[in-house]
Amino acid sequence: MTQQDTIIIRGLRQNNLKKVSLDIPKGKIVVFTGVSGSGKSSIVFDTIAAESQRQMNETYTAFMRGRLPKYEKPRVERIDNLSASVIVDQSRLGGNARSTVGTISDMYAALRLLYARVGEPHVGTASYFSFNDPNGMCPECFGIGKVMTVDIEGRIDPEKTWNEGMADLPAFHVGNWYWKQYAESGLFPLDKKWKDFTETERNHLLYGADTPDGKRLSKKVDGVSHYLHRMLINRDTSQLKEASVKRLMYLVEEKPCPVCRGRRLNERSLACKVAGYSIDEMCAMEFTELVKVLDTIRDPRASTIVEALTASLNRMIDIGLPYLSMDRESSTLSGGERQRVKLAKYLDKKGNIYVLDEPTTGLHAADVETVMSLLDSLVDKGNTVLVIEHNLDVMKRADYIIDVGPDGGTAGGEVVFTGTPREMAERGRTITADYLRQAL
């Protein structure tokens, strides 16, 4: 193995790592094992993935770099032979209430093009089948499929004043920054109980205007209602911590849109059919069923689209997600499902470093084998696959294992073994090695 075939790391002190030096083979499935807090993620995500992304960003112009995510240089003396990385972790997928499996996987874009090209009666371009576009969205729910409201008045104590903390809402508790901004606005009385507010005073507090749809009266205050709608409904919540989202979302009430009945699109777009189905009906089908329907389309104008869409659906099926549908909201996916959706999206890339975090979480043994076959196919295409994993079936199928430990926190941060699974079972002296030894 030449140096170019190896990721070289020297003197790594990221987080709890203790001047770690490593040679990681490229073009292989490399599994990182060890107890929680041992330092696995510090090597894989905080060092290799972060430095790869940072180096890639440096190839762009200064204008572009200013708009890209910032990655700090890891605490390492030397790191060589990195390739572009594809990070496939269990974090929430980007998007808000409008995001679905179809939109975040780009499959819905292909489906919209299919309806624009061969749908009957003809409606227009692909934008007419987008619930994010005025041409296609339902005018009542604006493409969300639900009527969503924030229960504000239920969190306001009618017997309290602003100074007494009438608003039992995050960010508006007495003394908080937003509470002070509203207190200093002069738009409403601070020592008057909510039950005694006039209608105009209530509008000033809730909407920052004389009426719910009126002109904003202060640059600093947009109204409690508008603020919470912006935070909870009209915002990409993927960058918020899950605990923060759960803490806020209890304020949201939702029900199916009375006009589109949850189908998101306007009446004209929903009337367009392909193979006898409207686009929302196809989106509601499980992937296995949708593949069968697409196979019945014989219009030559659609052949290229159908071929590409079917290939994408088959990747989802092969990776253990045959039961999903395009209309499934991305926010409802489990961590393991999110990771596999991301993986399916990038399966055609070559020459990259794939970084995965326990991709078999929640999978049946048969589905684990499917995932491993997909990882093998990535390697066959010239990719390097780095996996943090505790699943024995994955460990046994690895080309190389790096065990980090021996324990977590300050008692970890060292590489305690490197080698093949068989070598680890024969010579390893950690809990993970004992675990693997029993399985081989």
N, C-alpha and C positions, 0 to 999 in steps of 0.2 A: 504494500500500500504506500503510495507516494504522499508527500505532504499536501498536495492539492486535493487528495481524496479524504482529507481529514480536517475537521474544524479544530483549530489549535487554540487552547485557552491556557494562559499562564498568569498566576498571581491574582486570582479572583477573590475579592473581599466583599462582594455584594451582600448586604444584610448580615446574616450570621455565618457566612462562608469564611473559612479560615485559610486564606491564601491557596485556594484550590487550583490545581493544574490538571488539564484534561486533554486527551486526544479523542475526538468523537468521529467515528467513521461516517463518511457521507455515502449516500446511495443505499442506506440500510434502514431497517426499523430498529430504532434505539429506544429502549424502555428505561425510564428513570423510576427507581423504587426507593422506598424508605418510609419511615413513620412520618406522621403529620408534623410539620415544622422543622423537618430535617434539613431543608435547603433545596429541595428538588425544584420548586417554582422559581427560586432565586437564580438557579442556573438556566433553566429552560426559558422562562418568560421574562424575568427581569434582566437577564444578560443576553442570551442568544437572540431571542425574538426582538427585544428592545433595540439592541445594537444593529441588528439587520435592518430594522425599520429606520433607525437614525441614519445609517449609511445610505439607504435608498433615498431618503428625503434630501440628503446633501447633493444629490445629482440634479435636483430641480433648481430653477431660478430663485433668486431671493424673493421675488414676488410670490411664487408658488409656496416656498417654504414658510412664509408668513401666514399661510392659510392651512397648513398641514398640522396634524397633532405633533406636539413636542415630546421628544424622547431624550432623557438624560443619558449621558455616557456612563456606562456601568463602571464600577470601581475594579478595574482589571488592568494588569500591566501589558497584556498582549492578547489580542483575539484576531485570528486570521481565517481566511477562506470561507467567509459567510456568503450565502446566496440570499436572494429575496425570500422573505418568509411569508407564509400564510398562517395566520393565527386562528385556530379553531378551538375556542374555549367555550365555557358554559355561560358566559355573560349574556345579558338580555340582548336580543336583536334590536337594531335601530328601528325607530318608528314610534307612532303614537296610536290613538284609537283607530286610525285609518289603516294601519299596517296589518297585512295578512301574510300567510305563507306564500300566496301567489305573488304579492308585490315584492317581498324581500328576496324571493328566489328568482325574480325576473320572469317567471313562467306566465304571469298574468299579462305582461307586456306582449308576449307572443300570442296569447289567446285573444287579446284585443285586436291585434293585427289580423288574425284569422277572421274575426267577425267583420272587420272593416272591409276585407277583401272579398269574402264569399257569402256573407250573411244576407238573408232575405227577410223582409224588404231592406234594401240598402239604406243605411242611415247616414254614413259619412266616414270620416277618418277615424283612426284608432282612438283619438281623444274623446269620441262620443261613447266609448265604452269604459272610460276612466272615471271612477268615483272621486278622483282628486281634481278633476277638470270640470269647469262650469258647463261644458258641452254635454257631459255625461251624468254628472251627479244629480241625485234627487234634490229638488229645490227646497224640500222641507227639512231634511236632516243634513244637507250639504255633503252627502256621500258617506256618512258615518254608519248609516243603517239603524241608528238608535237616536232617540231623543235623550240627550244627557243634560242633566241639570245638577247644580251644586246646592246642596241643602245648607244654606247659610242661616236663614232665620231660625232653623231648628237648633243652631249653635249659638244664638244670641239670647242672653238672659234678659227678659223684659223688665226685671226689677233692678238692673244694674246700669250704671253710667259707664261712659268710655273710660273714665279714670278708675273706675272700680273693676274694670275687666269684663265688660258686657259681652265681648266677642271671644268665645271659647274656640279659637281657631289657631292653627299653627301660624307662627310669624306675627300674630296680632295680640299676644299676651302682653300684659302691662310691662312696660320698660323695654320691649323689643324694638328693633330699628324701625320696622314698618309701623308699629303702634305709635312711635314718636312722630314719624312723618305725617300720619293722619291727625295726630293731636295738634301738630303745629300748622296744619293747613288752614284752620279758621273756617272750615266749611260747615261744621256742625258743633252743637254745644257739647262740652266735655263732662259737665256735671248734671246732665239731664238723663233721666231713665229712658230706656228704649221705648217703653210703652207710652211715653209722653212725647216722643218725636212726632213732628208733623210729617206729612207725606214728602214734602220737599227735603226736609232734613234727612229722612231715610234714604231718599234718592242720592243725596250728596254723599252719604256714607257708603251705600252699596254700589253706586254707579259713577261717583265722581262728577255728576251732572244733575241738572234740574229734573230730567226725566231719564228713564232707563236707556233710551237711545239718543240722549241729548249730547250737546257739545261738552267736552271735558273742560272743567273749570280750573284745574290746577295741573301743572306739568308733573308735579310730584305724586299726585294722588289720582289713580284711575278707578277707584272704587273697589271695595272688598270683593264684590261679585265678579267684576271683570278680572281682577287679579287672580282669583282662584280658578276661573275658567281658563285663563291663560296658562296657569301652572298645571292644571289637571286634565284638561280636555284638548287644548290646542298646542300641546307641547310634546316634543320628543322626550319621553321619560327614560330612554335607554341609558342615559348617562347618570341617572339618579341611582342611589343605592336602593336595593329592593325593600329594605326596611322603611326608607323614606316614602317610597311609593305606597306601601301598605298603610302607612300612617296617615297619608293624605287621601287615598282613594275611598276611605269609608264615608267621605263627604259627598261622593258622587252617586246620584240616582240615575238609573237608565231604564228605558223600555223601548221595544221595537218601534221604529218610525211608523206612524199611522198611514203614511202615504205610500212608501215603497215596501212596507212590511218587512224591513230588514234587508232588502235586496240592494240598497245603496244607489242604484241608478234611476234615471228618469223613465217615464212610461215609454217613450219612443225607443230608447236603447234596449229596454227589456223586451220589446215586441220583435226584435230582430232574432232570427233563428238560424242555426247551423246544425245540420243532421237532425232537425226537429227539436232542438233544445235552445233555450235562451242562454245567454252567457252566465247568468247567475245560477242556472241549473247545472251547467257544466262545472262551475266553481264549487258547487256543493257536493259533487261526486267524489268518492274515494278515488285515489290515484289509479288503483287497479281497474275500476269501472271506467274511468275517464280514458284510459289507454284503449280499451275496447271500443268506445264510442268514436275516438279519433280514427281508429282503424277502418271505420266504415265510410270515411270521407274520401270521395274519388275525384273531386274537382281538381284538375291539374294546376289551377292557380294557387291551390293551398298546399301542394305537395311538400314544398321546402319547409313551410311553417310547421306542418304536421310532423314531419320527420324530426325537426329540431325539438319541438315540444314533447314528442313521444320519448326522445332520448333523455330529456331532462326528467320526465316522469319516471322512466325506468331506473335512472340513477337514484331517485328518491325511494323507489320500491326496493332496489338492491341493497340499500343502506339500512333497511329495516323500518321504513316509514310508509308502507303501502296503505295504511288506514287514514292517512292525513288527506285533507282536501284543501283546495286553494283558498277557500273562504275562511279557513281556520285563523282566528286572530293570533298574531305572533306573540302577544302578551300571555297567551294561555299555554304556550309550549313549555315542557319541562326542560331542565338544564341539558339532559342528554339529547332530547329532541332538537333543541336549538343548535347544539354542536353538530349533529348529523345533517341538519338543513344547511349549515354553513359549509360542511365538508362536501356535500353533494354539489354545491354551487361551484366549487373550485377543482373538481376532479380532473378536468382536462388540462390543467397547468403542468408544465414540465420544468425540471431543473431547479426547483424551489426547495426550501426547508419548510415542511409542514410541522406545526407545533400543536399538539392536541392534549387536552386535559381530561383524562378518564373518559374516553369516548364510548365505553361500553356500559356506562352507568345506567342501571334499570333495564338492561337488555336480557332477553332469554338466551340460553346457551346457543341455540341455533342462530340467533341474530348476531351473537358475538363472532361466530365463524364468518358471517357475511361481512361484518366490518373488517375483520382481519384480511379477508380476500381483497377488499377494496384498498386497504393499506398496502398489501402486496402489489396491487396494480399501480399504485402511486410510485412505489420503488422501481417497478419495471419500466416506468416512463422516465427514470433518471432523477426522481425526487429523493430527498432525505426526510424520514419521518421520525420526529422526536415525540415520545408519548410519556406522559406521567400516568401511571396505571398501577393498580393493585390486583387486577384480575389475573388469576393464574394462567388461564388459557392464552391471554395476551403475552404474559411473561414467557411462557413456553415457546411461543411462536416468534419471539424477538430474535433478531440477528445478534444483538449486543445488549447487555444490561449494565447500567450504572447505578449502583446502590449508594445512597447518601445517608449519612447518620453520624454516629450509631443511634443517637436518640434525637429528640426535637429541641428547638431553642438553642440555648448556649451549649447544650450537650451534643449538638449536631454540627452541621456545617463542614463535614469532611466527606471525601469520597472514600468509602470503605471497601468497595469492590468494583472492578470493571472486567468484563469478559462475556463469554457466551452463557446462555442459560445452563448448559451442562457444566461448564466450569464453575459457575456460581453455586450450583447444587453440590459440587464436589469440594470446593475450597472456601465457600462463603462462611462467615462467622457471625451473621446477624439474624434477627428475627425473620426478615424477608427471605434469607437464604434457607433457613429451616423450613419455612413455609413452602418454598419451591422444591426443596429436597424431598419432601413428602409426596409431592405431586408427580415427580419424574420417575 
